[in-house]
């Protein structure tokens, strides 16, 4: 059986398609009135973001460390951590959470900001990445393989809470 051609030309396009999917899910969430359906969409958003951030942090960002503005990479990781706090809270508290709408709205705002910084023409992270010698097709293949593993895990047993990568939450 012939292998299906990848939908994405390279690693950056893979990430941009993820961004578009999550943006659509946020829109669906905002357009939905039913609490149960809202939580199902919120849960899907959280799963998508967990997988997306994990492949970025494990594969994409390390490939560009020292090749693009490291401060930009660091900021992206901290932004991920901020989103992960909300993601974990949304998943843990379920559809009964009276603050669900507010949490998803703030998550949407955070993700929108993060995506704009990554996708900004000329100066954004993706523009900087395209100027390096990193093989974006090979990177796509590794990211796709890891994404598939995480998607299967999500379907079979669910993903564990998102792990913070840079932020250390002190407990008193």
N, C-alpha and C positions, 0 to 999 in steps of 0.2 A: 504494500500500500504506500503510495507516494505521500511524503510529508507535506502537510499543508503549509503554504508560504505564510510567514509571519505577517500579522496585520500592521505592524509598526516598522517603519524604515530603520529606526535606531532607538537608542535608549531614551533620548529626549522626547521623541514622539510617543513612546510608551507612557512616560510620565505625564505628558500633556493630555493624552486620552484619559488617563486616570483623573486628572484635574477636571476635565469636562464632565466625566461621569458623576463625580461628587457634586459638582455645581448643579447638575440636573437633579440629583437626589435632594439637595437643599431646597431647590425650587419646588419639588414634589411635596416635601415636608411642609413648606409654607402654604401650599395650596390645599392641604388636607385638613379636614375638620375632625375626623374620627380619631379618638385618643389611641385606640389599639393600633390603627393603621399608622398613625404618627410615630408611635414607638417602633414599629416594624421598620419604618423608613430610617428613623434615627439609628437603630441598631445596624442597619445595612451601611449607613454612612460611617459609623464607627468601625465596622469591620473593614470597609474599603480603606479608611484612613490608617488603620493599624497596619495593614498589609503594605500600603503605599509608603508609609514612613519607615517601615522596617527594611524594605528593599533599597530605599534611598540611603538609610543609615548604614546598612551592611555592605552595600555594593557601590551605589552611585557616588555618594559623597567621598568615600575613601579613594576612589579612582581619580579624583580631582584635587585631593589634598596636596598643597604645594604647587599646583599648576594654575589655580585661579586664586582670587582673593580669599584667603583663609578666614578672614573676619566674616565674610558672607556665609561661608560654610558653618562657622560656629553659630552665627545668628539663626540660620535655618534649623540647626539642631535644637537650639533653645526654644525656637518657635514650635517645633514638634513637641517638645516636652510640655509646653503650655497647653497645647491642644490635647495631649495625652491625659492630662489631669482631668479635663472635661470629658473626654472619651470614656475614661474609666468610671467616672461618676455617673454618666448617662447610662452606661451598661449596667452598673451595679444597682442603680435605683429604679430602673424599669419604668413601665408606663404609668405607674401610680405617682411618680414624682411630679409634684405641683410646679416645679421649676423647669420642667423638661423644655418647654418652648423657649424660655429665656436662655437655657444652657445651649440649645442647638443654635439659637440666633447668634450668641457670642462665638460659638465654635465656627459658624459660617463666616463671621467677620474676620476671625483670626486666620482661617484657611484662605479666604479671599485675599487678604494682605500678603500672606506667604506666597501664594500662587503668582500674584502680581510681581513680587520681587524676583521670583525664579524666571518668569517669562518675559520680563521687561526687555524690550528691544535694545540692542547694542550694549547696555551695561548690566543687564540681569545675569543671574547665574547661568542660565542655559546659553546665553550669547557668549559668555566667557568660556564655557565648556566647549563650545563649537570651535574655539580658537586654539585648542590644545591638540596634542598628538594622540589622545586617547581614542582607541578603536570603539566607536559608539555602537557598531553592529555587534561586536563580540560582547560588549557590555550589556546590550539589549538581551542577548541570548542568556547570559547569566542571570539577569534580572527576571526574565520570563520564567526560567526554571525555578527560581526561588519563589516567585509569585505563585506559581502553580502549586508548589508544596504548601505554601501558606493558605491558599484557597481550599485545598483538599483538607487541611487541618481544620479550617474554619467550618467546613461542611460536616466533617466527621465528629469532632469533639469540641469544637469551638476554640477560639483563640484565648490564650491567657490575657490578663490585663496588660496593657501596653507598658513597657518598661521605660523609665526615664533614662535618658542618655547623658544629660549634662547637669540637670537641676538636682540638687540634693536637698530634699525637704527635711529640715531639722524638726525633730520632735522634742517637745519640752517635757 
